Amino acid sequence: MHVITAEHVIYHFTPNMEPKWRVPAGADIEIHCVDGLGGTIRTENDLYVAVEYDHVNDATGPISVEGAEPGDILSFRIDRIRVASDQGCTLLIPGFGLHGEQITEARTRISKITDGSALVLGRFEVPLRPMLGTIGVAPREGRWDTVTPHDHGGNLDTSDVRAGVHVFLPVNQPGALLAMGDAKAVMGDGEVCSTGVEVPVVVTGRLEVLRGRSIERPMIETETEWITIGSAKEYLDACRLANGDMVALLAEANSLSWEDAYVLSSVVSDLRVSQVVDPLLTVRCCVPKDYVKSLFDRLERVR
């Protein structure tokens, strides 16, 4: 087990990030992540008055994976996400969130965490569903803060990034340069007020490098579904990216024309909102695994 501590975090994904850890392909890893606010919010008197894009959404990394080369796929099987605190915070930030214009005063709400639940507003016991808000690799080009999702991953805020799934990311630079963080003990789809129950976590899983095909954007394989993810400035553009990737997947998996795969996607796929509050919006397209036999099982595993 390779242990990745939270002593180094990033706030931007760039093509030339310097790796802080190096692990072999096929490695089992344990990654420690602070919360996306750097542990600065401990009481309801601690306020976050504005989003500081250059110093928020701490992501542990970068991690270089030996053998990963541009055009490969980085696979991260998430085995467990353990909440590493007895409390989490949810924030109201002026001007930020779905109804940001109605938030004129910063507020903080602390949720106690015990026995598998978060006690929200001191009244509502909400079962924990730990997830990673941010997970990504070095981009092909550009400089992307960790608040923003894009083709490299980043702040996807997708509730399916949880234990029991495989997250697939495009390798754009040698070593992939993986980083992750911004975890939530629980978050509803949309993340409408801009935060879930923000917590530090310890993530365990396995990193693999797949060779023989490439992907443009992040994908997820859950126990029951294949998921493609798109992020864009406009909601419909994000939908088009996510559905377009799924149409291509259905066509390849079932030897269909693009037109027939598009028809099938209209019948069997679901578009779901991931988040509506970041600089780019994120949508996912989900299809039951019956319609997409795993195309990745037969790919070469780099050792």
Secondary structure, DSSP 4 states (H G I P E B T S, - for coil): -EEE-TT-EESEE-TTPPPSEEEETT-EEEEEE--TTTT---STT----S--TTS-S-EEEEEEEET--TT-EEEEEEEEEEE-SSEEEEEE-TT-STTGGG--S-EEEEEEEETTEEEETTTEEEE---EEEEEE---SSS-EETT-EETTEES---TT-STTEEEEEE--STT--EEEEEEES---TB-TTS--SB--EEEEEEEEEEES---SS-EEE-SSEEEEEEEESSHHHHHHHHHHHHHHHHHHHHT--HHHHHHHHHHH-EEEEEESSSSSEEEEEEEEGGGS--SSTTSEEP-
